[in-house]
Amino acid sequence: MKKVGVILSGCGVYDGSEIHESVFTLLAIDELGAKAVCFAPDANQHHVVNHLNGEEMKEQRNMLVEAARIARGDIRPLSEFNASELDALVIPGGFGAAKNLTKWAFSGPDGEIRGDVENAIRSMVAAKKPVCGLCMGPTVIAKALEGTEIHATLTVGTTQQKSPYEIGAISQGMEKAGAKPVMKSVHEIAVDETHKIVSAPCYMMEAHISEVRNNILQAIDATLQLA
């Protein structure tokens, strides 16, 4: 049975991992006959957001502790990540990808990436094992590979359909980081067969929950086919 690492960044779209995307990832991995192995950095989130009104709350929460809610407690600190134990890696989206795993939300492509996240992605790529980014996950991959000889084809969506986000600007940011952005709808995925990197727009586009579910199943299926 193939093992797929899943890096989470908390619990909740505005300050951690997008819950729908994370659960659909775990579901797709199971449905396709593989086993998910969840990880999260053992560190505080950038901040905590009240998901009712979008306001910042005066408290701190730990990414690993919060992500354990999604993983039902079956999760390991990212410091224990070992590419040799895994066959593939997935990074779901949510603002946590751009606030906690990187600082893209604050500084765009110039924002820093956590060293443990960068090491996890680079170790998988070096081992020629597939990596998948969902929603904002591709920006994390772009930052992890910045400065290397690998210029991955990645997508965060398309400017040709409705999105709550600046798809064009984010795509330009990934290009600045060294990636090759492509436009894809929520019904499509990008597959970089040369570098074994898969990406899907998911909630970067205006989409129904069923469309996001199907988009993730597409992406996980393609990722496992590359494993």
MIDOSE-1310 file (N, C-alpha, C; in nm, 2 decimals, decimal comma, always signed):
residues 227
mkkv	+0,08/-0,12/+0,00/+0,00/+0,00/+0,00/+0,09/+0,13/+0,00; +0,06/+0,22/-0,09/+0,13/+0,34/-0,10/+0,10/+0,43/+0,02; +0,20/+0,50/+0,06/+0,18/+0,60/+0,17/+0,20/+0,74/+0,12; +0,10/+0,83/+0,15/+0,10/+0,96/+0,10/+0,11/+1,06/+0,22
gvil	+0,21/+1,14/+0,22/+0,22/+1,24/+0,33/+0,13/+1,36/+0,30; +0,07/+1,41/+0,40/-0,02/+1,53/+0,38/+0,02/+1,63/+0,49; +0,07/+1,75/+0,44/+0,12/+1,85/+0,53/+0,00/+1,95/+0,55; -0,04/+1,96/+0,68/-0,15/+2,05/+0,72/-0,09/+2,17/+0,79
sgcg	-0,17/+2,28/+0,80/-0,11/+2,40/+0,85/-0,20/+2,46/+0,96; -0,29/+2,38/+1,02/-0,38/+2,43/+1,12/-0,52/+2,37/+1,08; -0,63/+2,44/+1,13/-0,76/+2,39/+1,10/-0,86/+2,51/+1,08; -0,89/+2,53/+0,95/-0,98/+2,64/+0,92/-0,93/+2,72/+0,80
vydg	-1,01/+2,76/+0,71/-0,97/+2,82/+0,58/-0,89/+2,95/+0,61; -0,93/+3,03/+0,70/-0,87/+3,17/+0,71/-0,74/+3,17/+0,79; -0,71/+3,07/+0,86/-0,59/+3,07/+0,94/-0,51/+2,94/+0,94; -0,56/+2,84/+0,87/-0,50/+2,71/+0,87/-0,53/+2,64/+0,74
seih	-0,54/+2,51/+0,75/-0,57/+2,43/+0,63/-0,72/+2,43/+0,60; -0,76/+2,44/+0,48/-0,90/+2,44/+0,43/-0,95/+2,30/+0,47; -1,06/+2,30/+0,55/-1,11/+2,17/+0,60/-1,17/+2,09/+0,49; -1,25/+2,14/+0,40/-1,30/+2,06/+0,30/-1,19/+2,00/+0,21
esvf	-1,10/+2,08/+0,17/-0,99/+2,03/+0,09/-0,91/+1,92/+0,16; -0,88/+1,94/+0,29/-0,80/+1,85/+0,37/-0,88/+1,71/+0,38; -1,01/+1,72/+0,41/-1,08/+1,60/+0,43/-1,10/+1,52/+0,29; -1,13/+1,60/+0,19/-1,14/+1,54/+0,06/-1,01/+1,47/+0,01
tlla	-0,90/+1,53/+0,05/-0,77/+1,47/+0,03/-0,75/+1,34/+0,09; -0,79/+1,33/+0,22/-0,78/+1,21/+0,30/-0,87/+1,10/+0,24; -0,99/+1,15/+0,20/-1,09/+1,06/+0,14/-1,04/+1,00/+0,01; -0,99/+1,09/-0,07/-0,94/+1,04/-0,21/-0,83/+0,94/-0,19
idel	-0,74/+0,97/-0,10/-0,62/+0,88/-0,08/-0,67/+0,74/-0,04; -0,77/+0,74/+0,05/-0,82/+0,61/+0,10/-0,90/+0,54/-0,01; -0,98/+0,62/-0,08/-1,06/+0,56/-0,19/-0,97/+0,49/-0,30; -0,86/+0,55/-0,32/-0,77/+0,50/-0,43/-0,67/+0,40/-0,38
gaka	-0,69/+0,35/-0,26/-0,62/+0,24/-0,20/-0,48/+0,27/-0,14; -0,46/+0,39/-0,10/-0,34/+0,43/-0,04/-0,36/+0,47/+0,11; -0,26/+0,50/+0,18/-0,27/+0,54/+0,32/-0,21/+0,68/+0,34; -0,29/+0,77/+0,41/-0,25/+0,90/+0,44/-0,16/+0,91/+0,56
vcfa	-0,06/+0,98/+0,56/+0,02/+1,01/+0,68/+0,03/+1,16/+0,70; -0,04/+1,21/+0,80/-0,05/+1,35/+0,82/+0,07/+1,41/+0,90; +0,11/+1,53/+0,86/+0,21/+1,60/+0,93/+0,17/+1,75/+0,95; +0,22/+1,82/+1,05/+0,21/+1,96/+1,06/+0,32/+2,01/+1,14
pdan	+0,37/+2,14/+1,12/+0,47/+2,20/+1,20/+0,42/+2,21/+1,35; +0,51/+2,18/+1,44/+0,48/+2,20/+1,58/+0,52/+2,34/+1,62; +0,43/+2,43/+1,58/+0,46/+2,58/+1,60/+0,33/+2,65/+1,60; +0,33/+2,77/+1,65/+0,21/+2,85/+1,65/+0,17/+2,90/+1,51
qhhv	+0,04/+2,92/+1,49/-0,01/+2,98/+1,37/+0,03/+3,12/+1,37; +0,03/+3,19/+1,25/+0,06/+3,33/+1,24/-0,04/+3,41/+1,33; -0,17/+3,37/+1,32/-0,27/+3,43/+1,41/-0,40/+3,34/+1,40; -0,50/+3,38/+1,48/-0,62/+3,30/+1,49/-0,73/+3,39/+1,44
vnhl	-0,82/+3,34/+1,35/-0,93/+3,42/+1,29/-1,06/+3,36/+1,33; -1,15/+3,45/+1,37/-1,29/+3,42/+1,40/-1,36/+3,39/+1,27; -1,39/+3,27/+1,24/-1,45/+3,23/+1,11/-1,59/+3,28/+1,09; -1,66/+3,33/+1,19/-1,79/+3,39/+1,18/-1,78/+3,53/+1,12
ngee	-1,68/+3,61/+1,16/-1,68/+3,75/+1,12/-1,55/+3,79/+1,05; -1,45/+3,70/+1,05/-1,32/+3,73/+0,98/-1,23/+3,81/+1,06; -1,26/+3,84/+1,19/-1,18/+3,92/+1,27/-1,07/+3,84/+1,34; -0,96/+3,90/+1,36/-0,85/+3,84/+1,43/-0,88/+3,82/+1,58
mkeq	-0,85/+3,71/+1,64/-0,88/+3,68/+1,78/-0,75/+3,70/+1,86; -0,76/+3,74/+1,99/-0,64/+3,76/+2,07/-0,61/+3,63/+2,14; -0,56/+3,53/+2,07/-0,51/+3,41/+2,12/-0,42/+3,34/+2,03; -0,35/+3,24/+2,08/-0,25/+3,16/+1,99/-0,30/+3,02/+1,98
rnml	-0,27/+2,96/+1,87/-0,30/+2,82/+1,85/-0,18/+2,75/+1,78; -0,16/+2,63/+1,82/-0,05/+2,55/+1,76/-0,10/+2,48/+1,63; -0,02/+2,48/+1,53/-0,06/+2,42/+1,40/-0,08/+2,27/+1,42; +0,01/+2,20/+1,49/+0,00/+2,06/+1,50/-0,12/+2,02/+1,58
veaa	-0,15/+2,09/+1,69/-0,26/+2,07/+1,78/-0,39/+2,09/+1,70; -0,40/+2,20/+1,62/-0,52/+2,23/+1,55/-0,54/+2,13/+1,43; -0,43/+2,10/+1,36/-0,44/+2,01/+1,25/-0,48/+1,87/+1,30; -0,45/+1,84/+1,42/-0,49/+1,71/+1,48/-0,65/+1,69/+1,48
riar	-0,72/+1,80/+1,48/-0,87/+1,79/+1,47/-0,91/+1,73/+1,34; -0,84/+1,77/+1,23/-0,87/+1,71/+1,10/-0,83/+1,57/+1,09; -0,71/+1,54/+1,14/-0,65/+1,41/+1,13/-0,70/+1,31/+1,24; -0,80/+1,36/+1,32/-0,85/+1,27/+1,43/-0,74/+1,22/+1,52
gdir	-0,64/+1,31/+1,54/-0,53/+1,28/+1,63/-0,42/+1,20/+1,57; -0,44/+1,14/+1,45/-0,34/+1,06/+1,39/-0,25/+1,15/+1,30; -0,15/+1,22/+1,37/-0,07/+1,32/+1,30/+0,07/+1,32/+1,37; +0,17/+1,36/+1,29/+0,30/+1,36/+1,34/+0,36/+1,50/+1,32
plse	+0,45/+1,55/+1,41/+0,52/+1,67/+1,38/+0,60/+1,67/+1,25; +0,61/+1,78/+1,18/+0,68/+1,78/+1,05/+0,83/+1,75/+1,07; +0,88/+1,77/+1,19/+1,02/+1,74/+1,21/+1,05/+1,59/+1,20; +0,95/+1,51/+1,20/+0,97/+1,37/+1,18/+0,95/+1,32/+1,03
fnas	+0,93/+1,42/+0,94/+0,91/+1,39/+0,80/+1,03/+1,32/+0,74; +1,01/+1,21/+0,67/+1,12/+1,13/+0,61/+1,07/+1,08/+0,47; +1,13/+1,14/+0,37/+1,08/+1,10/+0,23/+1,09/+0,96/+0,20; +1,19/+0,89/+0,27/+1,21/+0,75/+0,24/+1,09/+0,66/+0,28
elda	+1,01/+0,71/+0,37/+0,89/+0,64/+0,42/+0,77/+0,66/+0,34; +0,77/+0,75/+0,24/+0,65/+0,79/+0,17/+0,67/+0,77/+0,02; +0,55/+0,76/-0,05/+0,55/+0,74/-0,19/+0,51/+0,87/-0,26; +0,44/+0,96/-0,19/+0,39/+1,09/-0,25/+0,37/+1,19/-0,14
lvip	+0,35/+1,32/-0,18/+0,32/+1,42/-0,08/+0,21/+1,51/-0,13; +0,12/+1,56/-0,04/+0,02/+1,65/-0,08/+0,01/+1,77/+0,01; +0,00/+1,89/-0,04/-0,02/+2,01/+0,04/-0,16/+2,07/+0,01; -0,26/+2,05/+0,10/-0,39/+2,12/+0,08/-0,37/+2,27/+0,09
ggfg	-0,48/+2,34/+0,05/-0,48/+2,48/+0,06/-0,53/+2,54/+0,19; -0,59/+2,66/+0,18/-0,63/+2,73/+0,30/-0,53/+2,85/+0,32; -0,57/+2,95/+0,39/-0,48/+3,06/+0,41/-0,36/+3,02/+0,50; -0,37/+2,91/+0,57/-0,25/+2,86/+0,65/-0,13/+2,83/+0,56
aakn	-0,16/+2,79/+0,43/-0,05/+2,76/+0,34/+0,03/+2,89/+0,31; -0,04/+3,00/+0,31/+0,02/+3,13/+0,28/+0,05/+3,22/+0,40; +0,01/+3,17/+0,52/+0,04/+3,25/+0,64/+0,13/+3,17/+0,73; +0,12/+3,04/+0,73/+0,19/+2,96/+0,83/+0,31/+2,88/+0,77
ltkw	+0,28/+2,82/+0,65/+0,38/+2,74/+0,58/+0,48/+2,84/+0,51; +0,42/+2,94/+0,45/+0,50/+3,05/+0,39/+0,44/+3,18/+0,44; +0,50/+3,29/+0,39/+0,45/+3,42/+0,43/+0,40/+3,49/+0,30; +0,35/+3,41/+0,20/+0,30/+3,46/+0,08/+0,19/+3,56/+0,10
afsg	+0,10/+3,54/+0,20/-0,01/+3,63/+0,22/+0,03/+3,77/+0,25; +0,15/+3,79/+0,30/+0,20/+3,92/+0,35/+0,30/+3,98/+0,26; +0,38/+3,90/+0,19/+0,49/+3,95/+0,11/+0,49/+3,89/-0,03; +0,38/+3,82/-0,07/+0,38/+3,76/-0,20/+0,50/+3,66/-0,22
pdge	+0,55/+3,65/-0,34/+0,66/+3,56/-0,37/+0,79/+3,59/-0,30; +0,80/+3,71/-0,24/+0,92/+3,74/-0,16/+0,91/+3,69/-0,02; +0,79/+3,64/+0,02/+0,78/+3,59/+0,16/+0,86/+3,47/+0,18; +0,89/+3,45/+0,31/+0,98/+3,33/+0,34/+0,89/+3,20/+0,35
irgd	+0,96/+3,09/+0,34/+0,90/+2,96/+0,36/+0,96/+2,89/+0,48; +0,89/+2,82/+0,55/+0,94/+2,75/+0,67/+1,05/+2,65/+0,62; +1,16/+2,64/+0,69/+1,26/+2,55/+0,65/+1,22/+2,40/+0,65; +1,14/+2,36/+0,75/+1,09/+2,22/+0,75/+1,00/+2,19/+0,63
vena	+0,92/+2,29/+0,59/+0,83/+2,27/+0,48/+0,92/+2,26/+0,35; +1,01/+2,35/+0,33/+1,10/+2,34/+0,21/+1,17/+2,21/+0,21; +1,23/+2,17/+0,32/+1,30/+2,04/+0,32/+1,22/+1,92/+0,28; +1,09/+1,92/+0,33/+1,01/+1,81/+0,30/+0,98/+1,80/+0,15
irsm	+0,95/+1,91/+0,09/+0,92/+1,92/-0,05/+1,04/+1,88/-0,14; +1,15/+1,95/-0,10/+1,27/+1,92/-0,18/+1,32/+1,78/-0,17; +1,30/+1,72/-0,05/+1,35/+1,58/-0,03/+1,26/+1,49/-0,12; +1,14/+1,51/-0,13/+1,05/+1,43/-0,22/+1,09/+1,45/-0,36
vaak	+1,11/+1,57/-0,41/+1,15/+1,59/-0,54/+1,28/+1,53/-0,58; +1,38/+1,54/-0,48/+1,51/+1,48/-0,50/+1,50/+1,33/-0,52; +1,40/+1,27/-0,44/+1,38/+1,13/-0,45/+1,30/+1,09/-0,57; +1,26/+1,19/-0,65/+1,18/+1,16/-0,77/+1,04/+1,10/-0,73
kpvc	+0,99/+1,15/-0,62/+0,85/+1,11/-0,57/+0,76/+1,22/-0,59; +0,63/+1,20/-0,64/+0,54/+1,30/-0,67/+0,50/+1,39/-0,56; +0,47/+1,52/-0,59/+0,42/+1,62/-0,50/+0,30/+1,68/-0,56; +0,20/+1,70/-0,48/+0,07/+1,76/-0,52/+0,04/+1,88/-0,44
glcm	+0,00/+1,99/-0,51/-0,04/+2,12/-0,44/-0,18/+2,15/-0,47; -0,27/+2,17/-0,37/-0,41/+2,21/-0,40/-0,43/+2,35/-0,35; -0,52/+2,42/-0,43/-0,55/+2,56/-0,40/-0,43/+2,65/-0,39; -0,39/+2,70/-0,27/-0,27/+2,77/-0,25/-0,15/+2,69/-0,23
gptv	-0,17/+2,56/-0,23/-0,05/+2,47/-0,21/+0,05/+2,48/-0,32; +0,02/+2,51/-0,44/+0,12/+2,53/-0,55/+0,22/+2,64/-0,52; +0,17/+2,74/-0,45/+0,26/+2,85/-0,41/+0,37/+2,81/-0,32; +0,33/+2,71/-0,23/+0,43/+2,66/-0,13/+0,53/+2,58/-0,21
iaka	+0,49/+2,50/-0,31/+0,58/+2,42/-0,39/+0,67/+2,52/-0,47; +0,62/+2,62/-0,52/+0,70/+2,72/-0,60/+0,81/+2,78/-0,51; +0,77/+2,82/-0,39/+0,87/+2,87/-0,29/+0,97/+2,77/-0,25; +0,93/+2,65/-0,23/+1,03/+2,54/-0,19/+1,13/+2,52/-0,30
legt	+1,09/+2,53/-0,42/+1,18/+2,50/-0,53/+1,25/+2,62/-0,59; +1,22/+2,74/-0,53/+1,29/+2,86/-0,58/+1,44/+2,85/-0,56; +1,51/+2,89/-0,67/+1,65/+2,89/-0,67/+1,71/+2,76/-0,71; +1,63/+2,66/-0,74/+1,68/+2,53/-0,79/+1,67/+2,53/-0,94
eiha	+1,71/+2,42/-1,00/+1,71/+2,40/-1,14/+1,57/+2,35/-1,19; +1,48/+2,33/-1,09/+1,35/+2,27/-1,12/+1,25/+2,39/-1,14; +1,19/+2,40/-1,26/+1,09/+2,50/-1,29/+0,96/+2,43/-1,31; +0,89/+2,41/-1,21/+0,77/+2,33/-1,21/+0,65/+2,40/-1,28
tltv	+0,57/+2,32/-1,36/+0,45/+2,37/-1,41/+0,34/+2,36/-1,30; +0,28/+2,47/-1,27/+0,19/+2,48/-1,16/+0,06/+2,56/-1,19; -0,05/+2,53/-1,13/-0,17/+2,61/-1,15/-0,23/+2,65/-1,02; -0,29/+2,77/-1,01/-0,38/+2,81/-0,90/-0,51/+2,85/-0,95
gttq	-0,54/+2,82/-1,08/-0,67/+2,85/-1,14/-0,66/+2,92/-1,27; -0,76/+2,99/-1,31/-0,76/+3,06/-1,44/-0,83/+3,20/-1,43; -0,78/+3,29/-1,51/-0,83/+3,43/-1,51/-0,96/+3,43/-1,60; -0,99/+3,32/-1,67/-1,10/+3,32/-1,76/-1,24/+3,29/-1,69
qksp	-1,23/+3,25/-1,56/-1,35/+3,22/-1,49/-1,35/+3,29/-1,36; -1,47/+3,30/-1,29/-1,48/+3,37/-1,16/-1,39/+3,31/-1,05; -1,33/+3,40/-0,98/-1,25/+3,36/-0,86/-1,25/+3,47/-0,76; -1,25/+3,44/-0,63/-1,25/+3,54/-0,53/-1,11/+3,59/-0,50
yeig	-1,01/+3,54/-0,58/-0,87/+3,58/-0,56/-0,81/+3,63/-0,69; -0,69/+3,69/-0,67/-0,62/+3,75/-0,79/-0,53/+3,64/-0,85; -0,60/+3,56/-0,94/-0,53/+3,45/-1,00/-0,41/+3,50/-1,08; -0,43/+3,61/-1,16/-0,32/+3,66/-1,24/-0,20/+3,70/-1,16
aisq	-0,22/+3,77/-1,05/-0,11/+3,82/-0,97/-0,04/+3,70/-0,90; -0,12/+3,61/-0,85/-0,06/+3,49/-0,78/+0,02/+3,41/-0,88; -0,03/+3,39/-1,00/+0,04/+3,32/-1,11/+0,17/+3,39/-1,14; +0,17/+3,52/-1,15/+0,29/+3,60/-1,18/+0,39/+3,58/-1,06
gmek	+0,34/+3,58/-0,94/+0,43/+3,55/-0,83/+0,50/+3,42/-0,83; +0,42/+3,32/-0,88/+0,49/+3,18/-0,89/+0,59/+3,19/-1,00; +0,57/+3,26/-1,10/+0,67/+3,27/-1,21/+0,79/+3,34/-1,16; +0,77/+3,44/-1,08/+0,89/+3,51/-1,02/+0,97/+3,42/-0,93
agak	+0,90/+3,32/-0,87/+0,97/+3,23/-0,78/+1,04/+3,12/-0,86; +1,01/+3,12/-1,00/+1,08/+3,02/-1,08/+0,99/+2,91/-1,14; +0,86/+2,92/-1,11/+0,77/+2,82/-1,16/+0,72/+2,86/-1,30; +0,65/+2,77/-1,36/+0,58/+2,79/-1,49/+0,43/+2,79/-1,47
pvmk	+0,36/+2,90/-1,45/+0,22/+2,89/-1,42/+0,14/+2,86/-1,54; +0,03/+2,79/-1,53/-0,06/+2,76/-1,64/-0,20/+2,78/-1,58; -0,29/+2,81/-1,67/-0,43/+2,84/-1,64/-0,52/+2,71/-1,65; -0,58/+2,68/-1,54/-0,67/+2,56/-1,53/-0,80/+2,60/-1,45
svhe	-0,91/+2,54/-1,50/-1,04/+2,56/-1,43/-1,05/+2,46/-1,31; -1,15/+2,47/-1,23/-1,17/+2,38/-1,12/-1,21/+2,24/-1,17; -1,23/+2,23/-1,30/-1,25/+2,09/-1,36/-1,13/+2,03/-1,42; -1,02/+2,10/-1,40/-0,89/+2,06/-1,46/-0,78/+2,05/-1,36
iavd	-0,67/+1,98/-1,39/-0,55/+1,98/-1,31/-0,43/+2,00/-1,40; -0,32/+2,04/-1,34/-0,19/+2,05/-1,41/-0,10/+1,94/-1,37; -0,05/+1,87/-1,47/+0,04/+1,76/-1,44/+0,18/+1,78/-1,50; +0,28/+1,80/-1,42/+0,42/+1,82/-1,47/+0,48/+1,68/-1,46
ethk	+0,47/+1,60/-1,57/+0,52/+1,47/-1,56/+0,67/+1,46/-1,55; +0,74/+1,56/-1,60/+0,89/+1,56/-1,59/+0,94/+1,56/-1,45; +0,87/+1,65/-1,37/+0,91/+1,67/-1,23/+0,82/+1,60/-1,13; +0,72/+1,53/-1,18/+0,62/+1,46/-1,10/+0,55/+1,55/-1,00
ivsa	+0,50/+1,66/-1,05/+0,43/+1,76/-0,97/+0,29/+1,78/-1,03; +0,19/+1,77/-0,94/+0,05/+1,79/-0,98/-0,01/+1,91/-0,90; -0,10/+1,98/-0,96/-0,16/+2,09/-0,89/-0,31/+2,11/-0,94; -0,39/+2,16/-0,85/-0,53/+2,17/-0,88/-0,59/+2,30/-0,82
pcym	-0,68/+2,38/-0,88/-0,72/+2,50/-0,83/-0,81/+2,50/-0,71; -0,90/+2,40/-0,70/-1,00/+2,38/-0,59/-1,07/+2,51/-0,56; -1,06/+2,55/-0,43/-1,14/+2,67/-0,39/-1,07/+2,81/-0,43; -0,96/+2,80/-0,51/-0,91/+2,93/-0,56/-1,01/+2,98/-0,66
meah	-1,10/+2,90/-0,72/-1,20/+2,94/-0,81/-1,33/+2,94/-0,73; -1,43/+3,01/-0,79/-1,57/+3,00/-0,73/-1,62/+2,87/-0,77; -1,64/+2,78/-0,67/-1,68/+2,65/-0,70/-1,77/+2,59/-0,59; -1,85/+2,49/-0,64/-1,94/+2,42/-0,55/-1,85/+2,32/-0,48
isev	-1,89/+2,28/-0,36/-1,82/+2,18/-0,28/-1,80/+2,05/-0,36; -1,90/+2,01/-0,44/-1,89/+1,89/-0,52/-1,78/+1,90/-0,63; -1,77/+2,02/-0,68/-1,66/+2,05/-0,78/-1,52/+2,04/-0,72; -1,51/+2,09/-0,60/-1,38/+2,08/-0,53/-1,35/+1,94/-0,50
rnni	-1,44/+1,86/-0,46/-1,42/+1,72/-0,43/-1,37/+1,65/-0,55; -1,44/+1,67/-0,66/-1,40/+1,60/-0,79/-1,26/+1,65/-0,83; -1,23/+1,78/-0,82/-1,10/+1,83/-0,86/-0,99/+1,76/-0,78; -1,01/+1,75/-0,65/-0,91/+1,68/-0,56/-0,89/+1,54/-0,60
lqai	-1,00/+1,47/-0,62/-0,99/+1,33/-0,66/-0,91/+1,31/-0,79; -0,93/+1,40/-0,89/-0,85/+1,41/-1,01/-0,70/+1,42/-0,97; -0,67/+1,51/-0,89/-0,53/+1,54/-0,85/-0,47/+1,43/-0,78; -0,54/+1,37/-0,68/-0,48/+1,26/-0,61/-0,46/+1,14/-0,69
datl	-0,55/+1,11/-0,78/-0,54/+1,00/-0,88/-0,42/+1,02/-0,96; -0,40/+1,14/-1,02/-0,28/+1,17/-1,10/-0,15/+1,15/-1,02; -0,16/+1,20/-0,90/-0,04/+1,19/-0,81/+0,00/+1,05/-0,79; -0,10/+0,96/-0,76/-0,07/+0,82/-0,73/-0,02/+0,75/-0,85
qla	-0,07/+0,79/-0,97/-0,03/+0,73/-1,09/+0,12/+0,76/-1,12; +0,17/+0,87/-1,07/+0,31/+0,91/-1,09/+0,40/+0,84/-0,98; +0,34/+0,79/-0,88/+0,42/+0,73/-0,77/+0,48/+0,60/-0,81
